[in-house]
Amino acid sequence: MDHLILVGACYVDTVMRQGDLPLPSLPGWLTSFLEASRLTNRTSVPHFPEEDSKLRATSLRIRRGGNCPNTIEVLQQLLAGNPSMSCPSTSLRIHLVSPLPERQSQATAQIIASLDASRTKGEMPAIDFDHCLFREGHQLPASSYILRSEATGSRTIVNHNDLPEMTAQEFLRVAEVFRGRGRTWWHFEGRIPETTVECIRLLRQVLDDVTVSVEVEKPGRPGLRELAAEAEVVFYSKSWAEVRHPPAADGGRGRC
């Protein structure tokens, strides 16, 4: 395989947890980062707050999120931890295709720096961001605010995403860049199945030697069965398996 291309959304998580100590003052760099980026915020609280109330969380950390960027980081760790699996940097190129704020924004710089910092210099191939969709006029990435109740274990998520999603025609322009560039593996996040199915079909029209993998997560999301049928490799989530693939009465397994 010459190229691994991962197609999906990118976030940064701000993780806050409830504990025994009062909430510390945030360092200046962190305050500036949060004000400028408004990224994904994951908060643990003692219980779900009442409307128009104030509740304290007591620790905080920031991390980049998004299935495809996280997959890239896991691959980097696996290859760095097992020299026998590592490939020379000239034999494999890893590419991210994701809608991001404009190229010069602080949020985009943070996302790119986080993936560059996670690889072992000189041992892992550099990540190519040139095929990301940099949205002019947008400074902020997709945002998620997640409240996790310590009392019940529930998670309440509030999302906001002002970035235009990738279209099939935008993806087609990316796919055409890889004509004549060797074997490619394309991995898709299954967030918008109808668009992803169209992208995969266009991909197969443009390139011959391709392998396609997809992620199938939310059991209630329409179109995921059709999406899975388009791929050579499918990664199913635990929740999908529990809902769609329950134990049968005879001890066997049902069908996905």
N, C-alpha and C positions, 0 to 999 in steps of 0.2 A: 504494500500500500504506500502510495506517495503522498496523499493528502487526506487529512481528517478534517471535515468541515462540520461545525456544530451550529445549529440554527435555533435560536430561542431568545427569550427575554433575559435581561440582566438587571439586578437590583443590588442594593446594599442594605443589610439588616442592621438596625440598631437594637441591641438586646438589653433589656432592663429587667432586673429580677428583684422581687421583694425579699428583704432579709431583716436582720436585727439592728442594723446601724442606720443612722440618718443618711439621707441622700447627700453625697459630697458635692461640692461646687465643681462644675465642669471646667476643664482647662480651656484656655482661650481658643486653641486650634480646633477643639471639638465643637465648641459653641459656633464658631464660624462655619465649620463644615456642615453642621445641622441646619443652620439658617440658610446657607447657600444651596444645599442639596435637597432637603426634605425627602429623604430616602425611606427605605423600609424600616419601620420601628417596631420591634417586638418587645412588649412590656409584660412582665409578670407582676400581678397585684394580689393582695390577700383575698379579695373577693371582687365580683363584678361591681363596678361603681354605680351608684344611683345617679340619675340625671341631675345635672347642675350641682355636682359635688366634687370634692377634692380628695385624691387618694395618693399615697406616697409609694414610690418604688425606690429601691435602695442600691442598685448596682447597674452598671451600664457597660456594654462593649459594642463595637462596631465591626461588622464583617460584610463582605460582598456576598450577594445571593444570586439566585437564578440557576435553574437546573443545568443549563449548558456551561456557564462559567464554572460551576461547582464540579461538573464532570471533567472539565479540563484540569482543574486543580487536583482531583483524585488521580487522574492519569499521570500527572507530573509526579505525585508522591509515590505511586506504584513503580514507575520506571526508575525514579531516583533511589528507591529502597531496594531494588533488585537489579543489579548491574547486568545480569544475564538477559533481562528483558529490554534493556535500553538499546536505542537505535542511534546511529550516528546522526548528528544534526542535519546532515545533507540528505538523509533518506526519508524523512518524514516531516511534513509541514502541517501545523495545526492552525486552523482558521476559525474565527468566531464571526458569525453573521447575526447581528442583533441591532434593533433600533436603539440608538443612544442620543443624548442631547448633542448639540453642535460640538464639533471637534475640539474647539478651544475652551469649552466649559470646564469648570472645576470638577463637576460630577464625573464627566467622561475621563478626565485626567486621573481621578481617584480610582475608577474602575480599571483602567488600563494598568496603572501602577500596581494595583493589588495582584493582578495576574502575572505581571513581570516579576514581582518580588517573590512569588510562590514557587518559581522554578529554580532549579539548581543551575547557576551560571556555568556555561561551558559544557554541561552535560545534557541538558534538555533543549529541544528546538524552541526557538522564540515563537511567541504567539503572534499571528498575523491579524491585525484589526482593520486592515484596509478595506475589507468587504462589509464592515458594519455600516449601518444606515444612519449617518449623522444628520439629525434633524435641525436644520438652520432655524434660528429664532427661538430654540428651546434650550433653556439652561438646566432644567430639572429632569431627573429620570423618573420612572414609575415609582410610586410611593405606596407603602403598605404600613398601616399602624395596627399592631397585633397586641391585644390584651389577653394575657394568660392568667386565669384565676387559680391561685394556690388552693382555694377552698374546694373547687370542683374539678379542676383540671381542664376546664373548657377554654377554648380560644375564640376570641371575637376579633374579626379582621375587617378593617376599613381600608379599601383600596382607592387610589386615584392614579390615573395614567393619562397624561396629556400628550404623550408621544404618539404620532401616527403609527399604526401597525404596518408591518411589511406587507406589501401586495405581491401577488403572483408575478406581475411583470417586473417588479424590482428584483425578485428572486431570480427570474429568468436571466436578467442581465448579469447577476453574479455567476450563475451556472455556466454561462457562455464563456466566462473568463477561463474556465478549466478545460476547454477543448484542447486536446492534444497534449495535456500535461500529466498523463499517466493515470494510474488507478486512484479512485477516490472513494471514500466512505463518508456518507452524509448522515448525520444524526439530527433528528428533529424532536423538539419539544411539542407535545400534543395539546397546546393551549387553544388553538383555533383550527379544529380538524378540517373544516371545509377548505380553508386556504392552504393548509399543509398538504392535503390530498392533491390539490391542483398543482402545487409546487413540485411534488414528487413525480407526477405525470409529465410535467414539462421537463423535469430533469432527465427522465429516461428518453425523452425525444432528442435532447441535446447531446447527452453523453452515453457512451456504450458501456464502458467498464466501471460500473458503479455498484456499491453496496449501500442499502438504505436501512437505517434503524430508527425506531420511534419510541417515545415514552407514552404509555397509557396509564393515566393516574385516576381521574375522577370518575367513579362508576356512573354518575348521573349525567355526564356530559355527552350530548348527542354527537354522533359521527365518529366515535373512537373505534368502533368495530370496523368500520369502513377504512379508517386510517391504518389500523393494524394489518389489514389485508394487503396493503400496498408495500409492506416492508419485508425484508429478509429476516430482520431481527427485531423483536419487540420486547421492551422492558415494561413489565406490569408492576403497578404499585401494590403494596400490601392491602390497601383498602379495596382496590379492584378485585384482588383475589378473594378477599373475605366476602364481598357482595356477589360477585359473578361466578365464583368457583368454590361454593360451600361444600363441606363433606356430604357425600351421598349417604342414604340410609343404610346401604349395604357395606359401608366402610370405604367405598371408592370415592372418586372425585367427580364433580359435575363438569360441565363444559364452560369455558370462558365465553 
